[in-house]
Amino acid sequence: MRYIGAVGKDDRSLPRRRGPKRRRRRRFSKRSLSLLGVVVALLVGEGVVRVAGLDSWLLEPLVGVQSVQPATHRISEDPELVYELRPDLICGCPPCSGPRDCRPSFRTNALGFRDRPRSLAKPSGGVRIICLGGSNTLGSQVGDQETWPARLQAELRAQTGRDVEVWNAGCNAYMNRQKVAVGHRLLDEAEPDLFLFQLFNTGRRLRLEGVDMENQTAASPGILRENLYWAPGEDDGMAWRIWRSSALLRGSWIAVNLGMGRLTPSWFTAELTLRAEHANARALETFVEAVGDRAGLAFLVPPMAEGTEPIEGKDWPRIELRADEQPFGDEGLHEHPPPEVYRWY
């Protein structure tokens, strides 16, 4: 018969059962280590993305570039404009992007417009016309006195004998919402008699070539939402603050958008462009309401006749330079035409 002895307190040969408190402490310890590991990984990832600037680097292919004479522009303090012409600029010969010869001058005034010196205070008895537009208004490939606003001023002064001012407030690749931003400022500050609003460019606003993407988005945060799907905006409160403070979060979501853009480029571009055009149209309607009876407003449609959708069906005054009337062939339809075409304008 086998004898089974009593187990004493000092008998360590049998396994001990762990109590519920010890098991909970062990589970808590494992979870804490896992959570700590996740936090450390996120912090390391945030540091790597921030130091390397990966979020800005990933964003660059998604945002269009304004590359015409970038040295004559700078980042704007107005986030709506994104960029603007440098004030008080004198260039003996601007860089050319086409086969034509360089023109003799590219000059901006203290207000940052390609124009002669202007004062915000309007002369007594004078007439002031302000031209809002993109590179076609700016006259990227012609001299200062060969742009259509400069020629219009000379023609009106010759015909009327009056002190007519025609300001050139055009800027390369400006979309309607950017032209509107300039118009709102000048409506309050310059007391214009008439705005000539030139239509052509459509879509999302562009970034300025040669400018660091981080600096560009810091100056114009709306560029992020305009070029990304489901990104928060400044009016989204806490979501926006978290988004702006986390380079890792931005970089991850930008990478997702970059993948979508490569997998479905047509859909990706079309949807974002459509959304931008809605914003452009809303801005234009707001501008028309703001101008009201304070000044005249007419829309100039160049021979290229693109970008007219926001004014279709509206009773807003328009001046059409019809393609079938211009005698210059393809040159007359060019966005940056030669001087003789501007003379015809």
Solvent accessible surface area in square Angstrom, and as a share of the most:
residue,aa,sasa,rsa
1,M,244,1.09
2,R,216,0.79
3,Y,189,0.72
4,I,150,0.76
5,G,35,0.34
6,A,106,0.82
7,V,92,0.53
8,G,46,0.44
9,K,199,0.84
10,D,122,0.63
11,D,64,0.33
12,R,192,0.70
13,S,92,0.59
14,L,106,0.53
15,P,124,0.78
16,R,187,0.68
17,R,233,0.85
18,R,132,0.48
19,G,34,0.33
20,P,78,0.49
21,K,135,0.57
22,R,138,0.50
23,R,112,0.41
24,R,127,0.46
25,R,150,0.55
26,R,145,0.53
27,R,117,0.43
28,F,144,0.60
29,S,52,0.34
30,K,120,0.51
31,R,167,0.61
32,S,44,0.29
33,L,119,0.59
34,S,72,0.46
35,L,117,0.58
36,L,104,0.52
37,G,39,0.38
38,V,83,0.48
39,V,62,0.36
40,V,74,0.42
41,A,64,0.50
42,L,97,0.48
43,L,118,0.59
44,V,89,0.51
45,G,19,0.18
46,E,34,0.15
47,G,30,0.29
48,V,83,0.48
49,V,17,0.10
50,R,126,0.46
51,V,134,0.77
52,A,64,0.50
53,G,20,0.19
54,L,64,0.32
55,D,15,0.08
56,S,18,0.11
57,W,163,0.57
58,L,35,0.17
59,L,3,0.01
60,E,64,0.29
61,P,88,0.55
62,L,18,0.09
63,V,4,0.02
64,G,34,0.33
65,V,57,0.33
66,Q,4,0.02
67,S,60,0.38
68,V,32,0.19
69,Q,7,0.03
70,P,39,0.25
71,A,78,0.60
72,T,3,0.02
73,H,1,0.01
74,R,96,0.35
75,I,52,0.27
76,S,2,0.01
77,E,173,0.77
78,D,55,0.29
79,P,70,0.44
80,E,55,0.25
81,L,8,0.04
82,V,0,0.00
83,Y,0,0.00
84,E,36,0.16
85,L,5,0.03
86,R,104,0.38
87,P,42,0.26
88,D,103,0.53
89,L,34,0.17
90,I,122,0.62
91,C,32,0.19
92,G,61,0.58
93,C,71,0.42
94,P,3,0.02
95,P,78,0.49
96,C,46,0.28
97,S,86,0.55
98,G,35,0.34
99,P,137,0.86
100,R,55,0.20
101,D,117,0.60
102,C,62,0.37
103,R,61,0.22
104,P,104,0.65
105,S,37,0.24
106,F,0,0.00
107,R,114,0.42
108,T,4,0.02
109,N,6,0.03
110,A,75,0.58
111,L,45,0.23
112,G,12,0.12
113,F,11,0.04
114,R,6,0.02
115,D,22,0.11
116,R,98,0.36
117,P,106,0.67
118,R,35,0.13
119,S,68,0.44
120,L,58,0.29
121,A,74,0.58
122,K,63,0.27
123,P,54,0.34
124,S,121,0.78
125,G,65,0.63
126,G,12,0.11
127,V,34,0.19
128,R,0,0.00
129,I,14,0.07
130,I,0,0.00
131,C,0,0.00
132,L,1,0.00
133,G,1,0.01
134,G,4,0.04
135,S,4,0.03
136,N,3,0.01
137,T,0,0.00
138,L,0,0.00
139,G,0,0.00
140,S,1,0.01
141,Q,13,0.06
142,V,1,0.01
143,G,3,0.02
144,D,27,0.14
145,Q,112,0.50
146,E,39,0.18
147,T,2,0.01
148,W,12,0.04
149,P,0,0.00
150,A,23,0.18
151,R,61,0.22
152,L,49,0.25
153,Q,5,0.02
154,A,65,0.50
155,E,92,0.41
156,L,45,0.22
157,R,83,0.30
158,A,88,0.68
159,Q,131,0.58
160,T,73,0.42
161,G,70,0.67
162,R,129,0.47
163,D,69,0.36
164,V,6,0.03
165,E,19,0.09
166,V,2,0.01
167,W,0,0.00
168,N,5,0.03
169,A,4,0.03
170,G,1,0.01
171,C,5,0.03
172,N,1,0.00
173,A,19,0.14
174,Y,5,0.02
175,M,12,0.05
176,N,4,0.02
177,R,44,0.16
178,Q,0,0.00
179,K,2,0.01
180,V,6,0.04
181,A,16,0.12
182,V,6,0.04
183,G,0,0.00
184,H,57,0.25
185,R,88,0.32
186,L,1,0.00
187,L,9,0.05
188,D,97,0.50
189,E,79,0.36
190,A,0,0.00
191,E,106,0.48
192,P,7,0.04
193,D,60,0.31
194,L,50,0.25
195,F,0,0.00
196,L,12,0.06
197,F,0,0.00
198,Q,1,0.00
199,L,0,0.00
200,F,32,0.13
201,N,22,0.11
202,T,64,0.37
203,G,3,0.03
204,R,44,0.16
205,R,6,0.02
206,L,37,0.19
207,R,30,0.11
208,L,3,0.02
209,E,78,0.35
210,G,80,0.77
211,V,35,0.20
212,D,77,0.40
213,M,2,0.01
214,E,108,0.48
215,N,85,0.44
216,Q,1,0.00
217,T,10,0.06
218,A,61,0.47
219,A,30,0.23
220,S,0,0.00
221,P,18,0.11
222,G,29,0.28
223,I,0,0.00
224,L,4,0.02
225,R,97,0.35
226,E,15,0.07
227,N,0,0.00
228,L,0,0.00
229,Y,18,0.07
230,W,171,0.60
231,A,6,0.05
232,P,25,0.15
233,G,4,0.04
234,E,113,0.51
235,D,118,0.61
236,D,57,0.30
237,G,30,0.29
238,M,118,0.53
239,A,53,0.41
240,W,28,0.10
241,R,140,0.51
242,I,89,0.45
243,W,8,0.03
244,R,74,0.27
245,S,72,0.47
246,S,24,0.16
247,A,1,0.01
248,L,45,0.22
249,L,79,0.39
250,R,28,0.10
251,G,5,0.05
252,S,58,0.37
253,W,71,0.25
254,I,2,0.01
255,A,45,0.35
256,V,70,0.40
257,N,0,0.00
258,L,21,0.10
259,G,30,0.29
260,M,43,0.19
261,G,14,0.13
262,R,176,0.64
263,L,151,0.75
264,T,64,0.37
265,P,77,0.48
266,S,91,0.59
267,W,111,0.39
268,F,9,0.04
269,T,66,0.38
270,A,59,0.45
271,E,72,0.32
272,L,0,0.00
273,T,43,0.25
274,L,95,0.47
275,R,95,0.35
276,A,5,0.04
277,E,35,0.16
278,H,96,0.43
279,A,20,0.16
280,N,1,0.01
281,A,29,0.23
282,R,147,0.54
283,A,21,0.17
284,L,0,0.00
285,E,73,0.33
286,T,73,0.42
287,F,0,0.00
288,V,31,0.18
289,E,138,0.62
290,A,37,0.28
291,V,2,0.01
292,G,46,0.44
293,D,154,0.80
294,R,142,0.52
295,A,15,0.12
296,G,30,0.29
297,L,22,0.11
298,A,11,0.08
299,F,0,0.00
300,L,11,0.05
301,V,4,0.03
302,P,1,0.00
303,P,3,0.02
304,M,24,0.11
305,A,60,0.47
306,E,98,0.44
307,G,6,0.05
308,T,19,0.11
309,E,123,0.55
310,P,17,0.11
311,I,3,0.01
312,E,89,0.40
313,G,88,0.85
314,K,82,0.35
315,D,136,0.71
316,W,40,0.14
317,P,84,0.53
318,R,88,0.32
319,I,78,0.40
320,E,65,0.29
321,L,27,0.13
322,R,126,0.46
323,A,45,0.35
324,D,127,0.66
325,E,113,0.51
326,Q,19,0.08
327,P,98,0.62
328,F,62,0.26
329,G,44,0.42
330,D,123,0.64
331,E,78,0.35
332,G,0,0.00
333,L,74,0.37
334,H,82,0.36
335,E,53,0.24
336,H,23,0.10
337,P,0,0.00
338,P,7,0.05
339,P,12,0.07
340,E,69,0.31
341,V,0,0.00
342,Y,3,0.01
343,R,145,0.53
344,W,79,0.28
345,Y,48,0.18
